[in-house]
Each structure stands twice: as C-alpha cells, then as structure tokens.
Amino acid sequence: MSERQTGTVKWFDEAKGFGFITPAAGGDDLFVHFSEIRSDGYKTLAEGATVSFEAKIGQKGRMQASDVKTETAAIYNSCTCLSLPD
C-alpha cells in the first residue's frame, strides 16, 4: 500500500466521471476515476478542492489516484425557488 498524499483537483468532468489531481508534492498530474472517490452520495470533485489519496498503477500502466477523500468541503448550491401565492 502506498503512502497517503494530498493534492488539488485540477478538473473533474461529472458527465464523463473522471478528472485529474495535481499532487502537492509535485510531479505529474494523476488521473482520478469517480469509482475511487470515497464519499456518500454523488461521487464528484470540485475544481480546486484539496483531496487526500493514494497513488497506484492503473489498468493502462500509468499512475492514478485511488481511495480519494475530500479534505475541503465543496459546496454545491441546489436551490429550487418557488413563488407562493399571496
């Protein structure tokens, strides 16, 4: 098992279910798939969010992030505004 690292979400495409994390220690950006996100509910990452992860070799032989956990709260506003009759 690799050592836990931290990094910043460079970008994440919710429709495609993947994105990239920039490691805080430097080096190449790491691929991240939604299946590796450890959270309740919808598995997505906000651009700029701080995350912790473990690096592993993926199916294509490249390093990728696994066991990804958010370190900063990403707030998504989902508000339904209703007009009530007077």
C-alpha positions as CSV (number, residue, x, y, z in Angstrom):
1,M,0.0,0.0,0.0
2,S,1.4,3.4,-0.9
3,E,1.7,6.4,1.4
4,R,-1.2,8.8,1.6
5,Q,-0.7,12.1,-0.3
6,T,-2.6,15.4,-0.7
7,G,-3.3,17.4,-3.8
8,T,-5.6,19.8,-5.6
9,V,-8.3,18.8,-8.1
10,K,-7.2,20.3,-11.4
11,W,-10.5,19.5,-13.1
12,F,-13.2,16.9,-12.9
13,D,-15.8,16.1,-15.7
14,E,-19.0,14.9,-14.0
15,A,-20.5,13.7,-17.2
16,K,-17.5,11.5,-18.0
17,G,-16.8,10.6,-14.4
18,F,-13.1,11.4,-14.4
19,G,-10.5,14.2,-14.0
20,F,-7.0,15.0,-12.7
21,I,-5.4,15.8,-9.4
22,T,-2.2,17.9,-9.0
23,P,-0.1,16.3,-6.2
24,A,1.0,18.8,-3.5
25,A,4.5,17.2,-3.5
26,G,4.9,17.9,-7.2
27,G,5.2,15.6,-10.2
28,D,2.8,14.7,-12.9
29,D,-1.0,15.1,-12.5
30,L,-2.8,11.9,-11.6
31,F,-5.9,10.5,-13.3
32,V,-8.9,10.0,-11.0
33,H,-12.0,8.0,-11.8
34,F,-15.3,8.5,-9.9
35,S,-15.2,4.9,-8.6
36,E,-12.1,5.9,-6.5
37,I,-13.9,8.7,-4.7
38,R,-14.8,7.8,-1.1
39,S,-17.8,9.8,-0.2
40,D,-21.5,9.5,0.4
41,G,-23.9,10.3,-2.3
42,Y,-23.0,11.5,-5.8
43,K,-19.3,11.0,-6.4
44,T,-17.8,14.1,-7.9
45,L,-14.9,16.5,-7.1
46,A,-14.9,20.3,-7.2
47,E,-12.2,22.1,-9.1
48,G,-9.6,23.5,-6.6
49,A,-10.7,21.2,-3.8
50,T,-8.0,19.7,-1.6
51,V,-8.0,15.9,-1.5
52,S,-6.1,13.1,0.0
53,F,-5.3,9.9,-2.0
54,E,-3.0,7.0,-2.6
55,A,-1.2,6.6,-5.9
56,K,-1.3,3.3,-7.7
57,I,-0.6,1.9,-11.1
58,G,-3.8,1.9,-13.1
59,Q,-5.1,-0.5,-15.8
60,K,-3.2,1.3,-18.5
61,G,0.1,1.2,-16.7
62,R,0.0,4.8,-15.6
63,M,-0.1,6.2,-12.1
64,Q,-3.6,7.2,-10.9
65,A,-5.2,8.4,-7.7
66,S,-7.1,5.8,-5.5
67,D,-9.1,6.0,-2.3
68,V,-9.7,9.7,-2.9
69,K,-11.2,11.7,0.0
70,T,-12.1,15.4,0.1
71,E,-10.2,17.5,2.6
72,T,-12.2,20.7,2.0
73,A,-15.9,20.9,1.8
74,A,-17.2,21.5,-1.7
75,I,-20.4,23.4,-1.6
76,Y,-22.9,22.8,-4.4
77,N,-25.9,25.1,-4.3
78,S,-29.0,23.4,-5.5
79,C,-31.9,25.7,-4.7
80,T,-35.4,25.5,-6.0
81,C,-37.1,28.8,-5.8
82,L,-40.8,28.8,-5.5
83,S,-43.3,31.7,-5.8
84,L,-46.0,31.3,-3.3
85,P,-49.4,32.9,-3.9
86,D,-50.3,35.9,-1.8
